[in-house]
Amino acid sequence: MGIITAIYNFLWGDLFAIPLPGGSSIGISLLVLLLIPAGIFFTIRTRFLPIRCFPEMLRITVEKRTDDKKGAISGLQALIVSTATRVGMGNMVGVVAAISVGGAGAVFWMWVTALIGSSTAFVEATLAQLHKQQDPLYGGFRGGPAYYIHDFFAKGKKKSIIAVLFALSGLLCWCGVSQVISNSVSSAFKNAFDIPPIISTSILVLLAAIIVLRKNATVKVLDVIVPFMAVFYFGITLFVIINNFSLLPSVFRRIFEEAFGMRQIVGGGFGAALMNGVKRGLFSNEAGSGSAPCAAAAADVSHPAKSGLFQAFGVFIDTIVICSCTAMIMLLAPEDLLAGLSGMELLQTAMTHHFGYAGSVFIAITLWLFSFSTFIGILYYARSNVAYLFGDNWISQTTYKILALMMLFIGGLATYTFVWDLGDIGVGLMTIFNMTALLPMSGQAIRALNEYMKMK
């Protein structure tokens, strides 16, 4: 436990602090130090891709698929898979935590982080496309950071140590996430419907097993769940906004004032708003961690840059749209009603204010949809990492799925923070190993983008 805590603090804790006027400071963690400068570097190199190419992102999302390679998925389907895993607990509890500690100003810094993260997501997804391989087990393609890291470091060797470490970190992370998912679902259903955790967990695991143990059911199921859950949550938020329309100007004023106000800088609130917004944005959209490229590589697209644009758009959906929905639900509730509350209790209180008892029901349903789709999505990611480590065989693929299902079941019945910390360590290590190849290989993605825009 001591070793795990030390590694966790090294990755997520503050390495050093930047002093601010008034005696406060901004703590900088290792992952922020890696991801924010890298994101700014990629944004400049892509000539502000999130803004310049946004119309093209929208266009390719609605265009018809022309090819149909057996077993392959489309770029839009890859976007749906990555959205399933990006949109999860972080969009609800994580946003609540960021605003609880950093105030409304944290929302602005989440938006800024999303714009920067879009460029990182483009680069890693495009590299995954450029270095993808045929998938002999599932059909279509497979790939991800383990494969482009291998191509960069292996130099003819059978395996790359960095690629192996990335793949292991991913499998470790997704096992930890499985426990967080089921624990959140069982808690929400216990609070909303008084359903015992053993019942809600058993149903969750059974439904998940039916999907993930079948050969190619994952994408078909996510094609239905993800658009529905996004529209459902957006619809709830739209109702809240329309119902409280007169309060919107004051909410946006509060967001910008607390993001930049002198009172926040002198009083120490600026550092809290900035770092909580940045950390939550990074953790939620996963740009740079190397998760989403596992789906991006599987896409059958006409040009590698297209897959990158899809994933850049995914960061926008996750942070600018879904995280903002949670923020609006909270910020449009009376401040004195939420005073002293934190975590899920804070969000449930805000929802109850807007919808009465139905609010806690909405939260339970939304959390179930977010969590269930995340679990299905991460097992789709795991395919390529398992194949890289253990070769193309059904034994290793099925063994990992069963292990993840066991973790899903155990997590629903008991809280093991030790395993949850392992999940956070896993995503931190994934980011470090991914960045070792992402930065030096980024030129390939930039060339692909320039080539694509010339073709356009």
C-alpha positions as CSV (number, residue, x, y, z in Angstrom):
1,M,0.0,0.0,0.0
2,G,2.9,2.4,0.8
3,I,4.5,1.7,-2.6
4,I,1.2,2.2,-4.4
5,T,0.5,5.5,-2.5
6,A,4.0,6.7,-3.3
7,I,3.6,6.0,-7.1
8,Y,0.2,7.6,-7.1
9,N,1.5,10.8,-5.4
10,F,4.4,10.9,-7.9
11,L,2.0,10.8,-10.8
12,W,-0.9,12.8,-9.6
13,G,0.4,14.8,-6.6
14,D,2.1,18.2,-6.9
15,L,5.8,18.0,-7.9
16,F,6.2,21.7,-7.3
17,A,4.2,24.9,-6.7
18,I,4.1,28.2,-8.5
19,P,3.6,31.1,-6.0
20,L,0.8,33.6,-6.6
21,P,0.0,37.0,-5.1
22,G,-1.7,36.8,-1.7
23,G,0.3,33.8,-0.5
24,S,-1.5,31.2,-2.6
25,S,0.1,28.9,-5.2
26,I,-0.6,26.6,-8.2
27,G,0.5,23.0,-7.7
28,I,1.8,21.3,-10.8
29,S,1.6,17.5,-11.1
30,L,3.8,15.3,-13.4
31,L,0.9,14.5,-15.7
32,V,-0.1,18.2,-16.0
33,L,3.5,19.0,-16.7
34,L,3.5,16.3,-19.5
35,L,0.1,16.8,-21.1
36,I,-0.5,20.6,-21.1
37,P,2.9,21.6,-22.8
38,A,2.4,18.7,-25.2
39,G,-1.1,19.8,-26.0
40,I,0.0,23.4,-26.6
41,F,2.8,22.1,-28.8
42,F,0.4,19.9,-30.9
43,T,-2.1,22.8,-31.1
44,I,0.5,25.1,-32.6
45,R,1.9,22.4,-34.9
46,T,-1.6,21.6,-36.3
47,R,-2.2,25.4,-36.7
48,F,-5.0,25.4,-34.1
49,L,-6.8,22.3,-35.4
50,P,-9.7,22.3,-32.9
51,I,-10.9,25.6,-34.3
52,R,-9.6,25.5,-37.9
53,C,-10.8,22.0,-38.7
54,F,-14.0,22.0,-36.6
55,P,-16.3,22.3,-39.7
56,E,-14.5,19.3,-41.2
57,M,-15.0,17.3,-38.0
58,L,-18.8,18.0,-38.2
59,R,-18.8,17.1,-42.0
60,I,-17.1,13.7,-41.7
61,T,-19.4,12.8,-38.7
62,V,-22.5,13.0,-40.9
63,E,-21.1,11.7,-44.2
64,K,-22.2,8.3,-45.5
65,R,-19.8,5.3,-45.3
66,T,-18.8,4.2,-48.7
67,D,-16.6,1.1,-48.0
68,D,-17.5,-2.0,-46.1
69,K,-14.5,-4.1,-45.2
70,K,-15.7,-7.3,-43.4
71,G,-15.1,-7.0,-39.6
72,A,-14.0,-3.4,-39.7
73,I,-15.7,-0.5,-38.1
74,S,-16.4,3.0,-39.5
75,G,-14.7,6.2,-38.2
76,L,-18.0,7.2,-36.7
77,Q,-18.3,3.8,-34.9
78,A,-14.7,4.3,-33.5
79,L,-15.8,7.7,-32.3
80,I,-18.9,6.1,-30.6
81,V,-16.6,3.5,-28.9
82,S,-14.2,6.2,-27.6
83,T,-17.1,8.4,-26.5
84,A,-18.5,5.4,-24.5
85,T,-15.3,5.3,-22.4
86,R,-14.6,9.0,-22.2
87,V,-18.1,9.8,-21.1
88,G,-18.4,8.2,-17.6
89,M,-18.0,8.9,-13.9
90,G,-15.6,11.8,-14.6
91,N,-18.3,13.7,-16.4
92,M,-20.6,13.6,-13.3
93,V,-18.7,13.1,-10.0
94,G,-15.4,14.5,-11.4
95,V,-17.0,17.8,-12.6
96,V,-18.8,18.1,-9.2
97,A,-15.5,17.6,-7.4
98,A,-13.7,20.2,-9.6
99,I,-16.4,22.8,-9.0
100,S,-16.6,21.9,-5.3
101,V,-12.9,22.7,-4.8
102,G,-12.2,25.1,-7.6
103,G,-15.5,27.0,-7.9
104,A,-17.3,27.9,-11.1
105,G,-14.0,29.1,-12.6
106,A,-12.9,25.4,-12.9
107,V,-15.4,25.0,-15.8
108,F,-13.6,27.6,-17.9
109,W,-10.3,25.8,-17.5
110,M,-12.0,22.5,-18.4
111,W,-13.0,24.1,-21.7
112,V,-9.5,25.4,-22.4
113,T,-8.0,21.9,-21.6
114,A,-10.5,20.3,-24.0
115,L,-9.4,22.6,-26.8
116,I,-5.7,21.8,-26.1
117,G,-6.5,18.1,-25.7
118,S,-8.3,17.9,-29.1
119,S,-4.9,18.4,-30.8
120,T,-3.3,15.6,-28.7
121,A,-6.2,13.3,-29.5
122,F,-5.8,14.0,-33.2
123,V,-2.1,13.1,-33.2
124,E,-2.4,9.9,-31.2
125,A,-5.4,8.6,-33.2
126,T,-3.7,9.4,-36.6
127,L,-0.6,7.6,-35.5
128,A,-2.7,4.6,-34.5
129,Q,-4.2,4.6,-38.0
130,L,-0.8,4.9,-39.7
131,H,0.6,1.9,-37.7
132,K,-2.5,-0.4,-37.5
133,Q,-2.5,-4.1,-38.4
134,Q,-4.9,-6.7,-39.7
135,D,-6.8,-8.4,-36.9
136,P,-6.9,-12.2,-37.6
137,L,-9.3,-12.9,-34.6
138,Y,-12.0,-10.3,-34.8
139,G,-11.6,-9.2,-38.4
140,G,-10.9,-5.7,-39.6
141,F,-8.0,-3.9,-38.0
142,R,-6.3,-3.4,-34.6
143,G,-3.7,-1.2,-33.2
144,G,-3.0,1.6,-30.7
145,P,0.0,3.1,-28.8
146,A,1.5,-0.4,-28.1
147,Y,1.9,-0.8,-31.9
148,Y,3.2,2.6,-32.8
149,I,5.5,2.6,-29.8
150,H,6.7,-0.9,-31.0
151,D,7.4,0.5,-34.5
152,F,9.4,3.4,-33.0
153,F,11.5,1.5,-30.4
154,A,11.7,-2.1,-31.4
155,K,14.0,-1.7,-34.4
156,G,13.5,-5.3,-35.6
157,K,13.1,-6.9,-32.2
158,K,10.1,-9.1,-31.4
159,K,8.9,-6.9,-28.6
160,S,9.5,-3.3,-27.3
161,I,9.9,-3.0,-23.5
162,I,8.1,0.4,-23.6
163,A,5.2,-1.0,-25.6
164,V,4.9,-4.0,-23.3
165,L,4.8,-1.6,-20.3
166,F,2.1,0.5,-22.0
167,A,0.0,-2.6,-22.7
168,L,0.3,-3.9,-19.1
169,S,-0.5,-0.4,-17.7
170,G,-3.7,-0.3,-19.9
171,L,-4.9,-3.7,-18.7
172,L,-4.1,-2.8,-15.1
173,C,-6.0,0.5,-15.4
174,W,-9.1,-1.0,-17.0
175,C,-9.4,-3.7,-14.3
176,G,-9.3,-0.9,-11.7
177,V,-11.9,1.1,-13.6
178,S,-14.2,-1.9,-13.7
179,Q,-14.5,-1.8,-9.9
180,V,-15.2,1.9,-9.8
181,I,-17.9,1.4,-12.4
182,S,-19.9,-1.3,-10.6
183,N,-19.5,0.4,-7.2
184,S,-20.9,3.6,-8.5
185,V,-23.9,1.9,-10.1
186,S,-24.8,-0.2,-7.1
187,S,-24.5,2.8,-4.8
188,A,-26.7,4.9,-7.1
189,F,-29.4,2.2,-7.4
190,K,-29.4,1.7,-3.6
191,N,-30.0,5.4,-3.0
192,A,-32.6,5.8,-5.8
193,F,-34.6,2.6,-5.6
194,D,-33.3,0.8,-2.4
195,I,-32.1,-2.1,-4.6
196,P,-29.6,-4.3,-2.8
197,P,-26.1,-4.1,-4.4
198,I,-26.0,-7.9,-5.0
199,I,-29.0,-7.6,-7.3
200,S,-28.0,-4.5,-9.3
201,T,-24.4,-5.8,-9.6
202,S,-25.5,-9.3,-10.7
203,I,-27.7,-7.8,-13.4
204,L,-24.9,-5.5,-14.6
205,V,-22.3,-8.3,-14.8
206,L,-24.8,-10.7,-16.6
207,L,-25.7,-8.1,-19.2
208,A,-22.0,-7.2,-19.7
209,A,-21.0,-10.8,-20.0
210,I,-23.6,-11.5,-22.7
211,I,-22.1,-8.6,-24.8
212,V,-18.3,-8.9,-24.2
213,L,-18.1,-12.7,-24.5
214,R,-19.7,-12.6,-28.0
215,K,-17.3,-12.0,-30.9
216,N,-18.5,-8.7,-32.4
217,A,-21.4,-7.5,-30.3
218,T,-19.6,-4.6,-28.6
219,V,-19.8,-2.0,-31.4
220,K,-23.5,-2.9,-32.3
221,V,-24.6,-2.4,-28.7
222,L,-22.6,0.9,-28.2
223,D,-24.1,2.2,-31.5
224,V,-27.5,2.2,-29.7
225,I,-26.5,3.1,-26.1
226,V,-24.1,6.0,-26.6
227,P,-26.3,8.3,-28.8
228,F,-29.2,7.5,-26.5
229,M,-27.4,8.3,-23.3
230,A,-25.8,11.5,-24.7
231,V,-29.2,12.8,-26.0
232,F,-30.9,11.8,-22.7
233,Y,-28.4,13.7,-20.6
234,F,-28.3,16.6,-22.9
235,G,-32.1,16.7,-23.0
236,I,-32.3,16.8,-19.1
237,T,-29.8,19.7,-19.1
238,L,-31.7,21.5,-21.8
239,F,-34.8,21.3,-19.7
240,V,-32.9,22.8,-16.7
241,I,-31.5,25.6,-18.9
242,I,-34.8,26.5,-20.4
243,N,-36.5,26.4,-17.0
244,N,-33.8,28.7,-15.5
245,F,-33.1,30.8,-18.6
246,S,-33.0,34.1,-16.8
247,L,-30.2,32.9,-14.6
248,L,-27.8,32.0,-17.5
249,P,-26.1,35.4,-17.8
250,S,-25.2,35.3,-14.1
251,V,-23.9,31.7,-14.3
252,F,-21.6,32.6,-17.3
253,R,-20.5,35.8,-15.5
254,R,-19.7,33.7,-12.4
255,I,-17.7,31.2,-14.5
256,F,-15.5,33.9,-16.1
257,E,-15.2,36.0,-13.0
258,E,-14.0,33.1,-10.9
259,A,-11.6,32.0,-13.7
260,F,-9.9,35.4,-13.9
261,G,-11.1,37.6,-11.1
262,M,-8.5,39.5,-9.0
263,R,-10.4,38.4,-5.9
264,Q,-9.8,34.8,-6.8
265,I,-6.1,35.4,-7.5
266,V,-5.5,37.2,-4.2
267,G,-7.7,34.9,-2.2
268,G,-6.1,31.7,-3.6
269,G,-9.2,30.6,-5.5
270,F,-7.5,31.1,-8.9
271,G,-5.0,28.3,-8.4
272,A,-7.7,25.9,-7.2
273,A,-10.0,26.8,-10.2
274,L,-7.2,26.5,-12.7
275,M,-5.7,23.2,-11.5
276,N,-9.0,21.5,-10.7
277,G,-10.4,22.5,-14.1
278,V,-7.2,21.3,-15.9
279,K,-6.9,18.0,-14.0
280,R,-10.5,17.2,-14.5
281,G,-10.4,18.1,-18.1
282,L,-7.4,15.9,-18.7
283,F,-8.8,12.9,-16.7
284,S,-12.2,13.1,-18.4
285,N,-11.2,13.5,-22.1
286,E,-8.3,11.0,-21.8
287,A,-6.3,12.8,-24.6
288,G,-2.7,11.6,-24.4
289,S,-3.4,8.6,-22.2
290,G,-3.5,6.3,-25.2
291,S,-6.9,4.7,-24.6
292,A,-8.9,6.1,-27.5
293,P,-6.3,5.3,-30.2
294,C,-7.1,1.6,-29.5
295,A,-10.5,2.3,-31.1
296,A,-9.2,4.8,-33.7
297,A,-6.8,2.1,-35.1
298,A,-9.8,-0.2,-35.8
299,A,-11.6,2.3,-38.0
300,D,-11.7,1.7,-41.8
301,V,-11.4,5.2,-43.1
302,S,-10.3,6.7,-46.4
303,H,-7.4,8.6,-44.9
304,P,-5.6,8.3,-41.5
305,A,-6.2,12.0,-40.7
306,K,-10.0,11.3,-40.8
307,S,-9.7,9.0,-37.8
308,G,-7.7,11.7,-36.0
309,L,-10.4,14.3,-36.7
310,F,-13.1,12.0,-35.3
311,Q,-11.2,11.6,-32.0
312,A,-10.5,15.3,-31.8
313,F,-14.3,15.8,-32.0
314,G,-14.7,13.2,-29.3
315,V,-12.8,15.4,-26.8
316,F,-15.2,18.2,-27.7
317,I,-18.3,16.0,-27.1
318,D,-16.9,14.8,-23.7
319,T,-15.7,18.0,-22.2
320,I,-17.4,20.9,-23.9
321,V,-20.8,19.2,-24.1
322,I,-21.2,16.5,-21.5
323,C,-19.1,18.0,-18.7
324,S,-20.8,21.4,-19.3
325,C,-24.1,19.7,-18.8
326,T,-23.2,18.6,-15.3
327,A,-21.8,22.1,-14.6
328,M,-25.0,23.8,-15.7
329,I,-27.2,21.4,-13.6
330,M,-25.1,22.4,-10.5
331,L,-24.6,26.1,-11.2
332,L,-28.3,26.7,-12.0
333,A,-29.2,25.4,-8.5
334,P,-29.2,27.9,-5.5
335,E,-25.8,28.2,-4.0
336,D,-27.0,28.1,-0.4
337,L,-28.8,24.8,-1.1
338,L,-25.5,23.2,-2.2
339,A,-23.3,24.8,0.5
340,G,-21.3,22.2,2.5
341,L,-22.1,19.3,0.1
342,S,-19.7,17.4,-2.1
343,G,-19.5,14.4,-4.5
344,M,-22.6,12.5,-5.6
345,E,-24.7,14.0,-2.8
346,L,-24.1,17.5,-4.3
347,L,-25.2,16.5,-7.8
348,Q,-28.2,14.5,-6.4
349,T,-29.3,17.6,-4.4
350,A,-29.1,19.8,-7.5
351,M,-31.1,17.3,-9.5
352,T,-33.7,17.0,-6.8
353,H,-34.1,20.8,-6.8
354,H,-34.7,20.8,-10.6
355,F,-36.8,17.6,-10.9
356,G,-38.0,16.6,-7.4
357,Y,-37.7,12.8,-6.6
358,A,-37.4,12.1,-10.3
359,G,-33.9,13.8,-10.2
360,S,-32.3,11.0,-8.2
361,V,-34.0,8.5,-10.7
362,F,-32.5,10.4,-13.6
363,I,-29.0,10.4,-12.0
364,A,-29.2,6.6,-11.4
365,I,-30.3,5.9,-15.0
366,T,-27.6,8.2,-16.4
367,L,-24.9,6.8,-14.2
368,W,-25.9,3.3,-15.3
369,L,-25.8,4.1,-19.0
370,F,-22.4,6.0,-18.6
371,S,-20.9,3.2,-16.5
372,F,-22.2,0.3,-18.6
373,S,-21.0,1.7,-21.9
374,T,-17.6,2.6,-20.3
375,F,-17.1,-1.1,-19.3
376,I,-18.1,-2.4,-22.8
377,G,-15.8,0.2,-24.4
378,I,-12.7,-0.5,-22.2
379,L,-12.9,-4.2,-23.1
380,Y,-12.9,-3.3,-26.7
381,Y,-9.7,-1.3,-26.1
382,A,-8.2,-4.3,-24.2
383,R,-8.3,-6.5,-27.3
384,S,-5.3,-4.9,-29.0
385,N,-3.2,-4.8,-25.8
386,V,-3.9,-8.4,-25.0
387,A,-3.0,-9.4,-28.6
388,Y,0.3,-7.4,-28.4
389,L,1.3,-9.1,-25.1
390,F,0.1,-12.7,-25.7
391,G,-0.4,-13.1,-29.4
392,D,-3.6,-13.7,-31.4
393,N,-5.5,-16.4,-29.5
394,W,-9.0,-16.7,-27.9
395,I,-7.6,-18.1,-24.6
396,S,-5.9,-14.9,-23.6
397,Q,-8.7,-12.7,-25.0
398,T,-11.4,-14.6,-23.0
399,T,-9.3,-14.9,-19.9
400,Y,-8.9,-11.1,-19.6
401,K,-12.6,-10.6,-20.2
402,I,-13.5,-13.0,-17.4
403,L,-11.0,-11.3,-15.1
404,A,-12.6,-7.9,-15.8
405,L,-16.1,-9.3,-15.2
406,M,-14.9,-10.7,-11.9
407,M,-13.6,-7.2,-10.9
408,L,-16.9,-5.7,-12.0
409,F,-18.8,-8.1,-9.7
410,I,-16.4,-7.6,-6.7
411,G,-16.5,-3.8,-7.1
412,G,-20.3,-3.7,-6.9
413,L,-20.3,-5.4,-3.5
414,A,-17.3,-3.7,-1.7
415,T,-15.1,-0.6,-2.1
416,Y,-11.4,-1.4,-2.5
417,T,-9.7,1.9,-2.8
418,F,-6.4,0.0,-3.3
419,V,-7.7,-1.3,-6.6
420,W,-9.1,2.1,-7.6
421,D,-5.7,3.7,-7.0
422,L,-4.2,1.0,-9.2
423,G,-6.6,2.2,-12.0
424,D,-5.3,5.8,-11.5
425,I,-1.7,4.6,-11.6
426,G,-2.4,2.6,-14.7
427,V,-3.8,5.6,-16.6
428,G,-0.8,7.7,-15.4
429,L,1.8,5.2,-16.6
430,M,-0.1,4.8,-19.9
431,T,0.3,8.5,-20.4
432,I,4.0,8.5,-19.7
433,F,4.8,5.5,-21.9
434,N,2.5,6.9,-24.7
435,M,4.3,10.3,-24.6
436,T,7.7,8.7,-25.2
437,A,6.7,7.9,-28.8
438,L,3.9,10.5,-29.3
439,L,6.2,13.5,-29.2
440,P,9.0,12.3,-31.5
441,M,6.5,10.6,-33.9
442,S,4.0,13.6,-34.1
443,G,5.6,14.7,-37.4
444,Q,3.9,11.7,-39.1
445,A,0.5,12.9,-38.0
446,I,1.1,16.5,-39.0
447,R,2.2,15.4,-42.5
448,A,-1.0,13.2,-42.7
449,L,-3.1,16.3,-41.8
450,N,-1.4,18.6,-44.3
451,E,-1.9,15.9,-47.0
452,Y,-5.5,15.5,-46.1
453,M,-6.2,19.3,-46.2
454,K,-4.5,19.6,-49.6
455,M,-6.7,16.8,-50.9
456,K,-9.7,18.7,-49.6
